[in-house]
């Protein structure tokens, strides 16, 4: 009983219920199409790609910041990779890491500006979103005189970043057994052929982010920073370094998705990725992260991401017009925030005795330049 | 009157000017270990500014700060922490959505393992926080995993004090610790303050509750409009004198006269 109660008080519980609900919803209305491997691959791929951004963005949001520049950074990372390899003919092992470095660098820049100027990260990353998009457009047009750069992706990159999951697994088996198409002799892989390698990257990302937040002291610093920056600073948390590192993380995640998409599609577009700005915020908030920071969990964000993916893809198996998926997403976001608030209140109320849980609105702001005693 | 000994921290003619506004005007104070110094004053009297100077958030415009007799500016909150100055704000546990063990050790986490596998030692942290809370009379806390926000205001205040004591604070600055508390909880916090004092800590208690100040205070300073209006030791002033001084004397008399005329009119 008390275990069940504890479970419901975990930050990811509401997100889990949400995922379960949309899954059952589309299983019912989309029967039997929705549960087919092809459709499952459809939403799982969307979840995996979004998850690469949503997980590091979740850390940024738990620390009380926002990152609106993920779309532009995605394009910057993808373009760097595409231009270096597709246009200048450099090998993948230079172009791909360069894309990741560029993404991480612009994340670093975000963090640096936020900590140095004390401006709200909403404004800083909004400026970055537009500024960087312009820069990517300009540089791409200057060097390649197009806005779409195609790349001849090597096999090595295809079977790790881009490409499909089961051909990659098949290759691993073939390598160790020395036979050709070893796995296909035993299992019919055809229905599973559309799962992307991004799913593996997503799992790795989830493990790393969960490790950081749950297990290390840095996780503690992130929560403290989002709870109250002034108190975190007073407690000895290196606020600036943590903030910069978190923005570097979301920059890296965005660029990782950027290069993954290049590897998958064989080309990069300057306007890629902008939809991820809001998608990532929806996934994170549906996943139970408090928009003002200080509360949330990676497991919840994984559920939030899956919920988003199921709603955006599940609609296609119902036979309804896909226009309705945005309506469902909007409603879902609203419902999710309301449910999360309820569950958070539950978590704050202690079980054994009636206590006056103080509302969480006494967030002190950064040290002001005037006394307020 | 008082024995001449070196105060742990002395503030000498410290002023702080924001733009053209003088928030602190040549304030001098002595903070001794094993004593409770009560900083009294109305809203806007400069108490918070003084605290922020002592905790390293503000730099004084003029004046000097000495630590154990040596001139020693407090340049940052980190600096203050290194000197053993710990500030507990009004709402005590300021991370309501963190677990008690995580919040208690924020910035000073016990860890085990090494390199990338160095992990937050949740077991040790939980044991310590429960032990420290129990020692301070909060016996209801038996699990370090409960959220800070689920504690009452007084319990959060006590947990913040426990944290300061546990990490070896020498000076504990308490900003209105009893302001939001009920009578019983306030009494408990005052008891904890006396315990801390007996352990040899210097306590700076900022309050505008004269009763609470007179219960635990050894030394009192009254701030009015950023300047020190009075400085006295326990027993040298009556409660009425202090209240009048804090409210600016005349203002209080005026209010009483007004109320009196209201009463006679009805």
Contacts between the chains, C-beta under 8 A, distances in Angstrom:
chain1	res1	chain2	res2	distance
A	215	B	119	4.4
A	215	B	120	6.2
A	216	B	111	7.9
A	216	B	118	6.7
A	216	B	119	6.0
A	216	B	120	6.0
A	217	B	109	3.7
A	217	B	111	5.9
A	217	B	118	7.7
A	217	B	120	5.2
A	219	B	120	7.0
A	220	B	98	7.9
A	220	B	102	5.1
A	220	B	105	7.1
A	220	B	106	5.9
A	220	B	109	5.5
A	220	B	120	6.0
A	221	B	106	7.3
A	221	B	107	7.1
A	223	B	95	6.8
A	223	B	97	7.6
A	223	B	98	5.1
A	223	B	102	6.4
A	223	B	106	7.9
A	224	B	95	5.7
A	224	B	98	6.8
A	224	B	102	7.9
A	224	B	103	7.4
A	224	B	106	4.2
A	224	B	107	6.9
A	227	B	94	6.6
A	227	B	95	3.6
A	227	B	96	7.2
A	227	B	97	6.1
A	227	B	98	5.8
A	227	B	103	7.8
A	228	B	94	4.5
A	228	B	95	6.2
A	230	B	94	8.0
A	231	B	89	7.0
A	231	B	94	3.8
A	231	B	95	6.8
A	231	B	106	7.9
A	232	B	95	8.0
A	232	B	106	6.6
A	232	B	107	7.0
A	233	B	77	5.6
A	234	B	55	7.0
A	234	B	77	4.9
A	234	B	81	7.6
A	234	B	87	6.3
A	235	B	106	4.5
A	235	B	107	3.8
A	235	B	108	7.4
A	236	B	78	6.8
A	236	B	81	5.9
A	236	B	106	8.0
A	236	B	107	3.4
A	236	B	108	6.1
A	237	B	106	6.4
A	237	B	107	4.4
A	290	B	97	7.1
A	294	B	95	6.7
A	294	B	96	8.0
A	294	B	97	4.8
A	294	B	98	7.3
A	295	B	97	4.1
A	344	B	97	7.4
A	347	B	147	5.9
A	347	B	150	7.7
A	348	B	96	7.0
A	348	B	97	7.6
A	348	B	147	5.7
A	348	B	149	4.3
A	348	B	150	5.3
A	349	B	150	6.4
A	350	B	146	6.2
A	350	B	150	3.9
A	350	B	151	7.7
A	352	B	140	7.4
A	353	B	140	6.8
A	355	B	150	6.2
A	355	B	151	7.0
A	355	B	152	5.3
A	356	B	152	5.9
A	356	B	153	7.1
A	357	B	96	7.9
A	357	B	149	5.4
A	357	B	150	5.9
A	358	B	91	6.7
A	358	B	96	6.5
A	358	B	149	6.5
A	358	B	153	6.2
A	358	B	156	7.5
A	360	B	96	5.0
A	360	B	97	6.4
A	360	B	149	6.4
A	362	B	91	5.3
A	364	B	89	7.3
A	364	B	94	7.0
A	367	B	52	7.2
A	367	B	57	5.0
A	367	B	58	7.7
A	369	B	18	6.1
A	370	B	18	5.0
A	370	B	21	7.2
A	370	B	23	7.5
A	371	B	16	7.9
A	371	B	18	7.2
A	371	B	23	4.8
A	371	B	44	7.7
A	371	B	46	6.6
A	371	B	48	4.9
A	371	B	49	3.9
A	371	B	52	7.3
A	372	B	48	6.2
A	373	B	41	7.8
A	373	B	43	6.3
A	373	B	44	6.2
A	373	B	45	6.8
A	373	B	46	6.7
A	373	B	47	4.6
A	373	B	48	3.1
A	373	B	49	6.7
A	373	B	51	8.0
